[in-house]
Amino acid sequence: ASKTLELKPEQISIAPVNTSMATNSGPIYENHAVTKIGKLIENGCKKLKKKMGKSKKPVSAVHTVRRKKSLSKQKIFDKTDADNLSWAAMVIEVEIDPATLEVNIVGIWIAIESGIIIDKEIARLHIEKEIASSIQVLYFSMFPHGHKTRMYKKIPPIKIYFTEHYFPEGPGGGKGIGELPALPVAPAYITAVSQAINHDIHFFPFSPTHIEDIVEAE
């Protein structure tokens, strides 16, 4: 809103929501808030900006969007859906203790294409949070019986790269990131371990015992 109206963020105030007047905009999750609701705010502010300065009295603008077609008539997947998605690629580096065969993650690199990043600091914090949560789940799944010696007390270094391309349907050209950073963690981890032991692993979760069985079999 501040960018569209060319005002400072502290000059923007959000009115209390009157749920008796506001329609149900659907599920409120981060991607939805950034893209759908964010675009509504941007378009509403564009209308407001056209009226600003033309009158000394307070001005108002309303912007609404209606769904083009019902969900029941939509195809399960359309080739144009890919244009609306965010994308990520991840590389994980691991080292394996030769005595215990426990795996330690020493570095994570992730590249994300999510339109124009509205706030890089918030985006980086969100990505780190998602990756950290996935690492904890990753190790807990390999030691499900209370053995948590491999639970991370310190998250390994995470390098984040943004590939920005303007997305016309999002506010300021942005898309949502949401849970995307969490999705490639397990596949990247399995790939790294497979390369480290020179054997493709096709199952998950796996433990040092599984690695020992694979190494001894070869």
C-alpha positions in Angstrom: 0.0 0.0 0.0 2.8 2.4 0.9 4.7 1.7 -2.3 1.6 2.1 -4.5 0.5 5.3 -2.7 4.1 6.6 -2.5 3.7 7.1 1.2 5.8 6.0 4.2 4.7 2.7 5.8 4.0 4.5 9.1 1.5 6.8 7.2 -0.6 3.7 6.4 -3.2 2.6 9.0 -5.3 -0.5 8.8 -9.0 -0.1 9.7 -10.6 -2.6 12.0 -12.3 -5.4 10.0 -16.0 -5.5 10.2 -16.8 -9.2 9.6 -20.5 -8.3 9.1 -19.5 -6.4 6.0 -16.4 -8.1 4.7 -16.9 -11.2 2.6 -15.2 -14.5 3.2 -12.0 -14.3 1.1 -11.1 -17.9 1.6 -8.4 -19.7 3.7 -5.9 -17.3 5.2 -2.4 -18.7 4.7 0.8 -16.9 3.8 0.7 -17.5 0.0 -3.0 -16.4 -0.1 -2.3 -13.3 2.0 0.7 -12.2 -0.1 -0.7 -12.9 -3.6 -4.6 -12.6 -3.5 -5.2 -10.2 -0.7 -2.0 -8.3 -1.5 -3.2 -7.8 -5.0 -6.5 -6.6 -3.8 -4.8 -4.0 -1.7 -2.5 -2.9 -4.5 -5.4 -2.5 -7.0 -7.5 -0.7 -4.4 -4.7 1.7 -3.7 -4.3 2.4 -7.4 -7.9 3.5 -7.5 -7.4 5.6 -4.4 -4.3 7.3 -5.8 -6.2 8.6 -8.8 -8.6 10.4 -6.5 -6.0 11.8 -4.1 -5.3 15.5 -4.5 -8.4 16.2 -6.4 -10.5 17.0 -3.3 -9.8 18.4 0.1 -12.3 16.0 1.5 -11.5 12.4 2.4 -11.6 10.0 -0.6 -12.4 6.3 -0.7 -12.1 3.5 -3.3 -13.5 0.0 -3.5 -12.0 -2.9 -5.4 -13.6 -6.3 -5.6 -12.7 -9.5 -7.5 -15.1 -12.3 -8.4 -14.0 -15.8 -9.2 -14.0 -16.2 -13.0 -15.4 -19.8 -12.9 -16.4 -22.3 -10.3 -13.9 -24.7 -8.9 -16.0 -27.6 -10.1 -15.6 -26.6 -13.7 -11.8 -26.1 -13.5 -9.4 -28.7 -14.8 -7.4 -30.6 -12.2 -4.2 -29.3 -13.9 -3.7 -26.8 -16.6 -0.4 -26.1 -18.4 -0.7 -22.4 -17.5 -0.7 -23.3 -13.8 3.1 -23.5 -13.8 3.2 -19.8 -14.5 1.6 -19.1 -11.1 3.9 -21.3 -9.1 7.1 -20.5 -7.2 10.1 -22.7 -7.8 13.1 -23.8 -5.7 16.3 -25.7 -6.2 18.4 -26.9 -3.3 21.9 -28.5 -2.7 22.9 -30.0 0.7 26.4 -30.9 1.7 26.9 -33.6 4.2 29.8 -35.4 6.0 29.5 -38.9 7.5 31.2 -39.9 10.7 33.3 -43.0 9.7 32.9 -44.5 13.2 29.2 -43.9 13.9 28.0 -43.4 10.3 25.9 -40.5 11.6 25.3 -37.8 9.0 26.0 -34.2 9.6 24.7 -31.4 7.4 27.5 -28.9 6.9 25.9 -26.5 4.4 22.7 -25.7 2.5 22.2 -23.7 -0.7 18.8 -22.8 -2.0 17.7 -20.8 -5.1 14.1 -19.5 -5.2 12.1 -18.0 -8.0 9.1 -16.3 -6.4 8.5 -13.2 -8.5 9.7 -9.9 -7.1 10.6 -10.3 -3.4 8.7 -7.6 -1.5 10.8 -7.7 1.6 14.1 -9.7 1.4 14.7 -9.6 5.1 11.4 -11.2 6.0 11.7 -13.6 3.1 15.1 -14.8 4.3 13.9 -15.3 7.8 10.9 -17.2 6.6 13.0 -19.5 4.4 15.5 -20.2 7.2 12.6 -21.0 9.5 11.0 -23.4 7.0 14.4 -25.2 6.4 15.2 -25.3 10.1 11.9 -26.9 10.9 12.4 -29.5 8.1 15.8 -30.4 9.4 14.4 -31.1 12.9 11.6 -33.3 11.4 14.2 -35.0 9.2 16.3 -36.1 12.1 13.5 -36.9 14.4 12.0 -39.2 11.8 15.2 -41.2 11.7 15.3 -41.6 15.5 11.6 -42.0 16.3 12.1 -43.8 19.6 13.2 -40.8 21.7 16.9 -40.9 20.6 17.5 -37.2 19.8 21.3 -36.9 19.9 21.2 -35.8 16.3 18.7 -33.1 16.7 20.3 -29.9 15.7 21.2 -27.4 18.4 22.7 -25.1 15.7 21.4 -24.8 12.2 24.1 -25.3 9.5 24.9 -22.3 7.2 22.2 -21.5 4.7 22.9 -19.6 1.5 19.8 -18.1 -0.1 19.6 -16.8 -3.7 16.6 -15.1 -5.2 15.9 -15.2 -9.0 13.4 -12.4 -9.5 11.0 -12.2 -12.4 8.0 -9.8 -12.4 4.7 -11.7 -11.8 1.8 -9.6 -13.1 -0.8 -11.3 -11.0 0.9 -10.6 -7.7 1.3 -7.4 -5.7 4.4 -5.6 -6.7 5.2 -8.5 -9.0 5.6 -10.9 -6.2 4.5 -14.5 -5.5 4.1 -16.4 -2.3 6.9 -18.5 -0.8 5.0 -20.4 1.9 6.2 -23.9 2.6 8.3 -24.1 -0.6 11.7 -24.0 1.2 10.8 -27.0 3.2 9.9 -29.3 0.3 13.4 -30.0 -1.2 15.2 -30.6 2.1 14.6 -34.4 2.3 15.3 -35.1 -1.4 18.5 -33.0 -1.3 19.5 -34.7 1.9 19.0 -38.2 0.4 20.9 -37.2 -2.7 23.8 -36.0 -0.7 24.0 -39.1 1.4 23.7 -41.3 -1.7 26.6 -39.6 -3.3 28.6 -39.8 0.0 28.3 -43.6 0.2 28.2 -44.1 -3.6 24.9 -45.9 -3.4 21.4 -44.7 -4.4 19.0 -44.6 -1.5 15.4 -45.0 -2.5 13.7 -45.0 0.9 13.2 -42.7 3.8 13.7 -42.4 6.7 17.0 -44.1 7.1 19.4 -44.4 10.0 23.1 -45.1 10.5 22.1 -48.8 10.7 20.7 -48.7 7.2 23.9 -47.0 6.0 26.0 -49.6 7.7 24.0 -52.4 6.0 24.5 -50.8 2.6 28.2 -50.2 3.0 28.8 -53.8 4.3 26.7 -55.2 1.4 29.1 -53.6 -1.1 
